Amino acid sequence: MKVLLTGAGGQLGQALIASAPEGLELVATSRQELDLADPEACRDAVEQHQPNWVLNAGAYTAVDKAKSEPELAHAVNAGAPEAFARALEQQGGRLLQISTDFVFNGTQGTPYQPDQTRDPLGVYGASKAAGEAAVQAIFGTGGRGLILRTSWVIGPVGKNFALTMLRLHRDRDQLGVVADQVGCPTSTLNLAQACWKTLQIAGDRDLPAVMHWSDAGAASWYDVAVAVGQIGADLGLINKPAAVQAITTADYPTPAKRPAYSLLDCTATRAALDLNGEHWQQALKAVLKQAKTP
Ligand SMILES: NC(=O)c1ccc[n+]([C@@H]2O[C@H](COP(=O)([O-])OP(=O)(O)OC[C@H]3O[C@@H](n4cnc5c(N)ncnc54)[C@H](OP(=O)(O)O)[C@@H]3O)[C@@H](O)[C@H]2O)c1
């Protein structure tokens, strides 16, 4: 099986490269090799490499900055999956498009099901939602274009909330962290495993066209910040946790609005992939064990 991976330098991309199954031919591309804002380059990459799968882990992920760069966010998050889907539709091959809980508005207060209607709050979510819609429009529900939504991605490398909190626990005595946004962290280690399992199983049987994958449980950012301090101290990554104070979204205004409750129901995906979810605190521990001291 030949896989064209995008976003090779990102958090998920690096976890995918590190855990790629043996025998798989992986063409890993980062921005230098393939600019996702250039649809022709995306088409050309498919033509050149003739992959069985494009695993599109690359994305414009700067949620706040997207507000001031909407065209670029849209080009990368919607234009690239559309270009991949069109090229694969013509020449054969399949697409695994990684997407986000931010396609939902976060107001319903119960976990989101994969088939629920998208209603993003901001530019980033809208661009990812447009990418999903393009893939579905081109492939329909036939299984050649799969969408895997995830949430609050954290890995041992790259830019993420857990590593930022670890650094703040080290550098400060007190932190204020938002406690009224609820979702679930997702370890890149577990997410990468779910991606590879998806490609493996999709060769044998049909999978749902839209799937949800997060670690198990639920948390607020405050909960995650507290856990990072405790685990970081247990692992000897920091001397002692900072005191974490629960604050509200209103206390910490950001340019982009975030969903207040964006838990993804992963039940169907776990059954389809035959993978158990790991509780987010265990997963966080595994991530921090591999993290370089900030
Ligand atoms: N991070 C999260 O909390 C989160 C939550 C839900 C869903 N997701 C989704 O999960 C997937 C993986 O996210 P991640 O956390 O691994 O993100 P990440 O660490 O920000 O990695 C994204 C990668 O995409 C690359 N990229 C951005 N613009 C590009 C362009 N024009 N051409 C080529 N490459 C480009 C980046 O390259 P540079 O390093 O050169 O910028 C980076 O390597 C994405 O689809 C994202 O939308 C993420």
The ligand as an SDF file (V2000), in Angstrom:
LIG
                    3D

 48 52  0  0  0  0  0  0  0  0999 V2000
   -4.4090   20.6140   16.9310 N   0  0  0  0  0  0  0  0  0  0  0  0
   -5.6400   20.3470   17.3640 C   0  0  0  0  0  0  0  0  0  0  0  0
   -5.9960   20.5860   18.5190 O   0  0  0  0  0  0  0  0  0  0  0  0
   -6.6550   19.7300   16.4510 C   0  0  0  0  0  0  0  0  0  0  0  0
   -7.9540   19.5150   16.9090 C   0  0  0  0  0  0  0  0  0  0  0  0
   -8.8820   18.8950   16.0570 C   0  0  0  0  0  0  0  0  0  0  0  0
   -8.5000   18.5330   14.7890 C   0  0  0  0  0  0  0  0  0  0  0  0
   -7.2320   18.7950   14.3590 N   0  0  0  0  0  0  0  0  0  0  0  0
   -6.8720   18.4040   12.9980 C   0  0  0  0  0  0  0  0  0  0  0  0
   -5.9000   17.3830   13.0920 O   0  0  0  0  0  0  0  0  0  0  0  0
   -5.0200   17.4550   11.9760 C   0  0  0  0  0  0  0  0  0  0  0  0
   -3.5840   17.4510   12.4740 C   0  0  0  0  0  0  0  0  0  0  0  0
   -3.3920   18.5950   13.2930 O   0  0  0  0  0  0  0  0  0  0  0  0
   -2.0430   18.8420   14.0810 P   0  0  0  0  0  0  0  0  0  0  0  0
   -2.4120   19.1130   15.4850 O   0  0  0  0  0  0  0  0  0  0  0  0
   -1.0410   17.8100   13.7500 O   0  0  0  0  0  0  0  0  0  0  0  0
   -1.6140   20.2350   13.4270 O   0  0  0  0  0  0  0  0  0  0  0  0
   -0.1950   20.9220   13.3360 P   0  0  0  0  0  0  0  0  0  0  0  0
    0.7420   20.3750   14.3480 O   0  0  0  0  0  0  0  0  0  0  0  0
   -0.4610   22.3900   13.2960 O   0  0  0  0  0  0  0  0  0  0  0  0
    0.3160   20.4400   11.9160 O   0  0  0  0  0  0  0  0  0  0  0  0
   -0.2620   20.8990   10.7430 C   0  0  0  0  0  0  0  0  0  0  0  0
    0.7590   20.7310    9.6690 C   0  0  0  0  0  0  0  0  0  0  0  0
    0.1940   21.2500    8.4590 O   0  0  0  0  0  0  0  0  0  0  0  0
    1.2170   21.9720    7.8090 C   0  0  0  0  0  0  0  0  0  0  0  0
    0.7230   23.0130    6.9130 N   0  0  0  0  0  0  0  0  0  0  0  0
    0.0510   24.1390    7.2180 C   0  0  0  0  0  0  0  0  0  0  0  0
   -0.1400   24.8700    6.1050 N   0  0  0  0  0  0  0  0  0  0  0  0
    0.4330   24.1770    5.0850 C   0  0  0  0  0  0  0  0  0  0  0  0
    0.5830   24.4130    3.7110 C   0  0  0  0  0  0  0  0  0  0  0  0
    0.0940   25.5220    3.1170 N   0  0  0  0  0  0  0  0  0  0  0  0
    1.2300   23.4940    2.9660 N   0  0  0  0  0  0  0  0  0  0  0  0
    1.7360   22.3770    3.5300 C   0  0  0  0  0  0  0  0  0  0  0  0
    1.6510   22.1030    4.8320 N   0  0  0  0  0  0  0  0  0  0  0  0
    0.9940   23.0010    5.6050 C   0  0  0  0  0  0  0  0  0  0  0  0
    2.0350   22.6010    8.9130 C   0  0  0  0  0  0  0  0  0  0  0  0
    3.2870   22.9370    8.4140 O   0  0  0  0  0  0  0  0  0  0  0  0
    4.1920   24.0560    9.1050 P   0  0  0  0  0  0  0  0  0  0  0  0
    4.7210   23.3750   10.3420 O   0  0  0  0  0  0  0  0  0  0  0  0
    5.2320   24.3350    8.0850 O   0  0  0  0  0  0  0  0  0  0  0  0
    3.2910   25.1990    9.4160 O   0  0  0  0  0  0  0  0  0  0  0  0
    2.0630   21.4990    9.9320 C   0  0  0  0  0  0  0  0  0  0  0  0
    3.1600   20.6460    9.7340 O   0  0  0  0  0  0  0  0  0  0  0  0
   -5.4380   18.6970   11.1900 C   0  0  0  0  0  0  0  0  0  0  0  0
   -6.3120   18.3030   10.1640 O   0  0  0  0  0  0  0  0  0  0  0  0
   -6.2320   19.5050   12.1850 C   0  0  0  0  0  0  0  0  0  0  0  0
   -7.1850   20.3350   11.5670 O   0  0  0  0  0  0  0  0  0  0  0  0
   -6.2910   19.3600   15.1600 C   0  0  0  0  0  0  0  0  0  0  0  0
  1  2  1  0
  2  3  2  0
  2  4  1  0
  4  5  1  0
  4 48  2  0
  5  6  2  0
  6  7  1  0
  7  8  2  0
  8  9  1  0
  8 48  1  0
  9 10  1  0
  9 46  1  0
 10 11  1  0
 11 12  1  0
 11 44  1  0
 12 13  1  0
 13 14  1  0
 14 15  2  0
 14 16  1  0
 14 17  1  0
 17 18  1  0
 18 19  2  0
 18 20  1  0
 18 21  1  0
 21 22  1  0
 22 23  1  0
 23 24  1  0
 23 42  1  0
 24 25  1  0
 25 26  1  0
 25 36  1  0
 26 27  1  0
 26 35  1  0
 27 28  2  0
 28 29  1  0
 29 30  1  0
 29 35  2  0
 30 31  1  0
 30 32  2  0
 32 33  1  0
 33 34  2  0
 34 35  1  0
 36 37  1  0
 36 42  1  0
 37 38  1  0
 38 39  2  0
 38 40  1  0
 38 41  1  0
 42 43  1  0
 44 45  1  0
 44 46  1  0
 46 47  1  0
M  CHG  2   8   1  16  -1
M  END
$$$$
